[in-house]
């Protein structure tokens, strides 16, 4: 199954909701992999952050982990 990566304009156009609040995730990566990753993201008109967020969503979903994206109103 091939995954579809969504650019920011597609997210808004198709109604996918982006997370409202953010938290920073810092990781260490080989500089050569980082450069190749950034180049691939740019070629797909995506930011590395967009791709990593999608990878995390897919990973959580594949392991049956649910999470809230909106705070409870009340």
N, C-alpha and C positions, 0 to 999 in steps of 0.2 A: 504494500500500500504506500503510495507516494504522498508525502505531506505537502500542503500548499502553504507557502509563507505569504503573509499579508503585509503589504506596505501600509504606512500610516493612513494614507488617503483611502485605501481599500477598507481599512478597519472602520473608518467613519462612514464610508459609502454603504457598506453592507450591514452596518449596525452592530458590529462586534464591539462589546464594551471593553474599554481599557481600564486598568486599575487606576483608581483615583489617587491613592497615597503610594509612596514608594519607600523602599528601604534599600540601602546599598549592600551589594554583595561583592566582596573583594576576593580575587583568586589569583594564583600565580600560574603562569603559562610560559612555555618556551617561546622566546621572541620570534622564532621562525614560524611557529604555528600561529601566533598572534597575527603576524603580518599576512600570512596566507588567508586566515579567517577574515580579517578586515577587508582584504582585496575581494574575496568571494562575496562578502556581504555587499560591498559597494557595487559589484557587478550585477547584483540582484536588486539594487535600489533599496536596500535595507540597512539599518544600523545594526552593529553587533548587539546592542541591547535588545532590539526587537527579536533577533534570532535567539538569544539566550533565554529571554522570557518565554518564547514559544517552546523551546526545548524543555524548560522547566514545567510548563503546563502539560506538555505531552508526557513527560516522565511521571508526573503526579497522576495523570489520568490512567496511564498504563499500569500503575500499581494500585489503582482504586482509591486514591487519596482525594478526599474532597476538601474544599477550603472556601471561605467566604471572600468575595471580592467587594462587597458593599457592607457598610456598617448597618446594624439594625436601627430602624427608625422608631423612635418611641419615647 
